[in-house]
Amino acid sequence: MSADFYDFSEQLARLKQQGLYRGRRVVDGPQGVLLRVDGRPVVNFCGNDYLGLANHPEVASAFKRAVDRYGVGSGSAHLICGHGSAHHALEQELAAFTGRERALLFSTGYMANLGVISALVGRGDAVFEDRLNHASLLDGGLLSRGQFKRFRHRDITDLAEKFGDRANKVLIVSDGVFSMDGDLADLPALAALAKRQRAGLFIDDAHGFGVLGKNGGGIVEHFGLTPCDVPILMGTLGKAFGTFGAFVAGSEELIEMLIQKARSYVFTTALPPAVAEATRVGLRLLQTESWRREKLAELVARFRAGAQQQGLRLMDSFTAIQPIPMGDSRRALAVSQALLHRGFWVSAIRPPTVPAGTARLRVTFSAEHDLQQVDGLLDALIGVMA
Ligand SMILES: *Cc1c(COP(=O)(O)O)cnc(C)c1O
């Protein structure tokens, strides 16, 4: 007789005991810097709404107008009858924004990453990924039938050594801004190596778009690179764009290939068209309101200077993601809970999101924060960690 399938109690108890148990808190009201959590007001330092567009009045009213015009559901997949004029217009604008021939909308970033890697990498091919890549990229690599190897974080030498074995085609995959560390891929070196090896290069810039580059063009603009340096570029719409969904931008042929082969594109319902219309406004604000990026940089600088003054150790990041190393998961959880008690919401990031023994607090900033809130967070951090 096999084990009782429904006996989960031991696993759940073990997670609790290791400080790895995950739970939700209920937020009431719109997303933003001030949230009501379990009925209490707190300052939010853990969202990904970097530019403060998730509840921007123009984004919200574009959404409402689009519902009046298009209704709510998209009704079908893009390849059946769900691809509307709103989706199409957004794709064209995202292509122009990224300086590429085409862009393709996906329903989520997780699905975009699974779809791209498994569509482009097959049996006999190989996929090499930074070991700190987002889970969706790692899962995409595992799902592809290619050989799957991880290289040491940002280590181009280690990556170059992986090319020893014979593989048909090779795809190199990396986060642009690493989501739990806030540091950047060495994109110029990755681009040069990929060209030298005739490998593909796929960059997920979920946390770079809107934050990096003078016009919010992300890591590619930050390094002054061209579409030919980074031929496959992905971004999510649920972070700086303020809405929901994701896109992949690239050449005409690349996008046609994805339309044929990316299973998470083909076999799923299109985003509601109103999400696309709201995103068109988010995209415009992201490009034109550069004060939001400047404000974000100012907040990050204030936080880093204050932390240094107080002897608080941070990680090597200048982006809106500012992790504080904790090591032990239970400690990270306890500090996060103590901060919440003082009115600051900072999430404890624990394995398997990050490698074992590297639990951390992940502080994130939004253009809607003010300097007093940053100072308040620093005071609370010093208080709870003393
Ligand atoms: C958030 C995130 C994703 C997933 O995007 P969703 O649209 O939330 O599914 C993918 N990659 C990275 C690096 C992310 O941070």
The ligand as an SDF file (V2000), in Angstrom:
LIG
                    3D

 15 15  0  0  0  0  0  0  0  0999 V2000
    8.0170   39.1020  -11.6000 C   0  0  0  0  0  0  0  0  0  0  0  0
    9.0010   38.4180  -12.4740 C   0  0  0  0  0  0  0  0  0  0  0  0
    8.5920   37.5050  -13.4470 C   0  0  0  0  0  0  0  0  0  0  0  0
    7.1650   37.0160  -13.5180 C   0  0  0  0  0  0  0  0  0  0  0  0
    6.3250   37.9730  -14.0490 O   0  0  0  0  0  0  0  0  0  0  0  0
    4.7630   37.8660  -13.7310 P   0  0  0  0  0  0  0  0  0  0  0  0
    4.1530   38.7500  -14.7550 O   0  0  0  0  0  0  0  0  0  0  0  0
    4.5830   38.3450  -12.3510 O   0  0  0  0  0  0  0  0  0  0  0  0
    4.3900   36.4300  -13.9130 O   0  0  0  0  0  0  0  0  0  0  0  0
    9.5290   37.0190  -14.3160 C   0  0  0  0  0  0  0  0  0  0  0  0
   10.8270   37.3690  -14.2160 N   0  0  0  0  0  0  0  0  0  0  0  0
   11.2700   38.2110  -13.2660 C   0  0  0  0  0  0  0  0  0  0  0  0
   12.7250   38.5500  -13.2000 C   0  0  0  0  0  0  0  0  0  0  0  0
   10.3660   38.7490  -12.3650 C   0  0  0  0  0  0  0  0  0  0  0  0
   10.7970   39.5390  -11.3950 O   0  0  0  0  0  0  0  0  0  0  0  0
  1  2  1  0
  2  3  1  0
  2 14  2  0
  3  4  1  0
  3 10  2  0
  4  5  1  0
  5  6  1  0
  6  7  2  0
  6  8  1  0
  6  9  1  0
 10 11  1  0
 11 12  2  0
 12 13  1  0
 12 14  1  0
 14 15  1  0
M  END
$$$$
